[in-house]
Amino acid sequence: MKLIEEFKTFALKGNVVDMAVGIIIGGAFGKIVSSFVSDIIMPPIGLLVGGVNFTELSYVMKEAVGETPAVTLNYGNFIQVLIDFLIIAFAIFMMIKAMNSMKKKEVEAPVAPPAPPAPTKEEQLLAEIRDLLKK
């Protein structure tokens, strides 16, 4: 029973819920970026390099024989996934950079000016003497 209670405490902490939401949003963001790369970025790049569809680029290591399929090295798909990764990594970098700059602004926010230093004992005595002399 203690294990279940510990898990319940862990699972219901705010950080775990925030992390779960982040993972879900990250998965959706990954799909958006994958679609962006495969449907928007790669076709013009393929057109620029001679009408190549990157997902179909492969190196045939062993030809198909009968019903045995060919053994291929699909480097075009790897290039596309690599571009997906670079875009996602850059977007996350920019988001973290923006968050860090916001944190710096909070830290650098002007704080009340420091109070002037308290007068030394000599200054206090001199002020008392001055006040006595005025009387």
N, C-alpha and C positions, 0 to 999 in steps of 0.2 A: 504494500500500500504506500510505503514511503516513496518508492520510485515513481509511482503514478502522481503523487502530490508534487514531487520535484519537477516532473515533466510538465504538469499543469502550470506551475509557477513560471517555468521557463517559457512555455508556449504563449502565455498570456501577457508577457512583458511587452511593453511598447516597442522596444527595439526589434523584437522578432516579427511583430506585425508589420512594422515599417519595412523591414527587410523583405518580407513576403510580397508586399505591395510593389516594392522596387523590382523584385525579380519578375513579377507579372508584367509590369510596365516595360521592363527591359526586354522581355520576350516579344511583346508586341512591337516595341521599337525596332528590334532585330528584324522582324518580318517586314516592317515598313522599309528599312534600309535595304534589305535583300531585294525587295521589289523595285526600289529606286535604282539600285545598281543594275539588276538584270533587265529592267524594262525601259529605263531612261538613259543611264550612262553607257552601258555596254553596246547597245546598237549603234550609236554614232561612232564610238571607238572602232567597232568592227567595220563600219562603213569606211572609216579613214584608212584602215589597213587592208582594204580590198574586199569588203563585203564578207568578212569572216564572222561566224557565229561562235563566240568563245566557248559556249557550253559543248559544242561538238568537236572542239579541238582535242585530238588524242593521238597517241602513238601506238600502233599495233605491234605488240610484242610477239604474238603468235596468231596466225590466221585461223579463222574458223575452219573446222574439219567436220563435215557431216553435221550432226546435231550438236556438236561441242561448240560453244560460242567462242569468239575470238577473245584473246587476252589483251586488254588495252590499258594504256597509261593515260588517264583523262586529265591532262594538265590544263586544259581550257577551263574546266569547271573549277580547278584549284585557283586559277587566276581570278575568276569571278568571286570566289569565296574570300580570297585574300583582299580584294578591293572592298568587299562588304566589311571585313574586319577593320580595315584601315579607316573607313568612314565612321563606323561605330566607335572605334577607339578615339578618333579625333573629336567626335561629338561629345563623348564622355569627358575628354580632356578639357574641352571648352566649357562644359557645364561645371566641372570641378574648379576650373580657373575662375569662373564668374562667382561661384560660391565663396572661394577663398578671398576674392577681392571684396566681397560684401562683408566678410568677417573682419578684414583689415580695416574697413571703414568704420565698423562698430568699435573696434579697439582704438582707432585713431580719433574717434569722436572727442571733441574737446571736453575735458573734465574741468571742474571748477579749479581756478588757479590756486596753487598751494598757499596756505596761510603764511603770513610773514613769520619769521622765526620769533620765538618768545624773547623778550628782553633779558639780558644777562642780569646777574645779581648786582653788578656794579651800576648798570643803567637804572635798575629799580631804585637803588639807594640814592642815586643822583636825582631821580625824579622826585623822591620823597623830600630830599633836601630842598630842591627847587620849590616844591609846594609849600614847605614850611617857611621858606624865606619870603614867599609871596604874602603869606598871612601876616 
